Amino acid sequence: MASAIIVAAGSGLRMKSARPKQYLELAGLPVLTRTLMVFDDHPGIENIFLVVSPGEIEFCREKILSKARWEKEIILVPGGKERQDSVYEGLKAAGGYMEDDDIILIHDGVRPLVAQELITACIACAEKSGACIPGIPASDTLKQVNSDGMIVSTVSRENIWFAQTPQAFSLKRIREGFEYAFANRLSLTDDAAVLEMYGLPVRMIPGNRNNIKITTPEDLHIAAALLENIEK
Amino acid sequence: MASAIIVAAGSGLRMKSARPKQYLELAGLPVLTRTLMVFDDHPGIENIFLVVSPGEIEFCREKILSKARWEKEIILVPGGKERQDSVYEGLKAAGGYMEDDDIILIHDGVRPLVAQELITACIACAEKSGACIPGIPASDTLKQVNSDGMIVSTVSRENIWFAQTPQAFSLKRIREGFEYAFANRLSLTDDAAVLEMYGLPVRMIPGNRNNIKITTPEDLHIAAALLENIEK
């Protein structure tokens, strides 16, 4: 079986909003409520661990969890200082409910448009290979720019992918990876990087272009448009 | 003064549409008509050179140019085989109207949401530095993936920017760059790469998140949402 950690402990500084972005509304429901609903609806997901800032547990219960009826218990977990600390808190909480060989999915709370099919594909791939993340091949031209604002080079976009979530791993493997990263004081850009640093293989599968991360006010408008189109 | 080359000779294979993407409608007007309107409205732009596939010149006159009233003459230029050949045809056509030190902007026909302010900023920057492009700092995690679909590494996104257009250059400098590239059979991902290969400095300035390139059906929906938001 598989379970999911939804990471929503971010402060949303880029949103120019007093409320963290995961609490903003998208077509009548908070972004985070929508994200949780996708995992709650998925038959392959057993438990859901929602990691939020320690000071927002009550707020989350009242403003996020109260907005929908849940099939599953949503287990609230207080997060840590950085994103990686929050994920690790989620992993520790999940350890009390799961076997070592079970699959844990780690997903950004601000990606509410994740498709059921993508969750299914990530679980299946992680069951086979132990670690799997979705992504999109880069289509833009990438430039390396120096601190004076001058272009240093054009980065070859061949074989470059943008990582998405959910990132899926065997619980044992990702926990070991995190312990290795903390012991070596490694800073992480995403969860797969933990295993890459640890020297374990991670498979990339095609993600979904709709599965955007909501980090700016423009993204909310984009998400609303995509949602309307998905629901058609 | 500055002039603009609008490149619209692409076939739009990713659009799953019989019509190239620049001819599809966005909120009641073809994408390409909208792109041209922004440059037509800009007081700093003198001439507009529209590069299209040789077989689509008439179609373009009837279906794109007929949809709006133009302040400026839109000069139709038949494009070449690859994007870089099309841009070079545009540069040759522009040479008949411009001085060597004038600024030429090269813009994707499928970026209709480019802001007037961004065009102004690109012209001002190119007048000062000779070559300037807009871009957005990378916010996603980038992964290098091998041909078996396994992640090889996490690419540091520090100082990595996604290039946008319009890319602005002194006419003489970019023409020389293209001649150098063709003479050395270099393949180019964008126009700034021509000067980078030639060893000339190119400045990066902040672009605009709305200024997306429309290459998939999802992009059309996103663009419609952004447009609605801009017009509010």
Interface residues (C-beta under 8 A of the other chain):
Chain A: I133 G135 A138 S139 D140 T141 L142 K143 Q144 V145 N146 S147 G149 M150 I151 V152 S153 T154 V155 R157 N159 I160 W161 F162 A163 T189 D190 A192 A193 E196 P201 V202 R203 M204 I205 R209 N210 K213 T215 T216 E218 H221 I222 A224 A225 L226 E228 N229
Chain B: I133 G135 A138 S139 D140 T141 L142 K143 Q144 V145 N146 S147 G149 M150 I151 V152 S153 T154 V155 R157 N159 I160 W161 F162 A163 T189 D190 A192 A193 E196 P201 V202 R203 M204 I205 R209 N210 K213 T215 T216 E218 H221 I222 A224 A225 L226 E228 N229
